[in-house]
């Protein structure tokens, strides 16, 4: 049971990292120069909305797995 939880935690964390990296569009070196990097809020449409919700779901699953592993370790 513990191995299954550990493997699922690793898979979830890799998915969470990838989803966060895919969301950070335009976060290149332009932000270092002090230029405006688009402070205007826009509506999420299409794949951006799906990626946003996937990130939220992965985050909830990640924290749920961590709490489960901590409780079972006692």
C-alpha positions as CSV (number, residue, x, y, z in Angstrom):
1,X,0.0,0.0,0.0
2,X,2.8,2.4,0.9
3,X,4.6,1.8,-2.4
4,X,1.4,2.5,-4.4
5,X,0.9,5.8,-2.5
6,X,4.6,6.7,-3.1
7,X,4.4,6.0,-6.8
8,X,1.1,7.8,-7.2
9,X,2.6,10.8,-5.3
10,X,5.6,10.9,-7.7
11,X,3.3,10.7,-10.8
12,X,1.0,13.4,-9.4
13,X,3.9,15.7,-8.6
14,X,5.4,15.4,-12.1
15,X,2.0,16.1,-13.6
16,X,1.6,19.1,-11.3
17,X,5.1,20.5,-12.2
18,X,4.3,20.1,-16.0
19,X,1.0,21.8,-15.7
20,X,2.4,24.8,-13.9
21,X,5.3,25.1,-16.4
22,X,2.8,25.0,-19.3
23,X,0.8,27.8,-17.7
24,X,3.7,30.2,-17.4
25,X,3.5,31.6,-20.8
26,X,5.5,34.8,-21.4
27,X,7.5,34.5,-18.3
28,X,10.8,34.7,-20.0
29,X,13.6,37.3,-19.8
30,X,11.1,40.1,-20.6
31,X,10.1,40.3,-16.9
32,X,13.7,41.0,-15.9
33,X,13.9,44.2,-17.9
34,X,11.0,45.9,-16.1
35,X,8.8,45.9,-19.2
36,X,5.1,45.4,-19.0
37,X,4.4,41.7,-19.1
38,X,0.7,41.9,-19.6
39,X,-0.9,43.0,-16.3
40,X,-4.3,42.9,-17.9
41,X,-6.6,40.1,-16.8
42,X,-8.1,38.0,-19.6
43,X,-10.6,35.3,-19.7
44,X,-9.3,31.7,-19.9
45,X,-10.7,29.9,-22.9
46,X,-10.1,26.6,-24.5
47,X,-7.0,24.8,-23.5
48,X,-6.0,27.4,-20.9
49,X,-9.2,26.7,-19.0
50,X,-8.7,23.0,-19.1
51,X,-5.1,23.3,-18.0
52,X,-6.2,25.6,-15.2
53,X,-8.7,23.1,-13.8
54,X,-6.2,20.2,-14.3
55,X,-3.7,22.1,-12.2
56,X,-6.3,22.6,-9.4
57,X,-7.3,18.9,-9.5
58,X,-3.7,17.7,-9.4
59,X,-3.0,20.1,-6.5
60,X,-5.9,18.7,-4.5
61,X,-4.9,15.1,-5.3
62,X,-1.3,15.9,-4.3
63,X,-2.2,17.3,-0.9
64,X,-4.6,14.4,-0.3
65,X,-1.9,11.9,-1.0
66,X,0.6,13.7,1.2
67,X,-1.9,13.8,4.1
68,X,-2.8,10.1,3.6
69,X,0.9,9.1,3.6
70,X,1.5,11.2,6.8
71,X,-1.5,9.6,8.6
72,X,-0.5,6.1,7.6
73,X,3.1,6.6,8.7
74,X,2.1,7.0,12.3
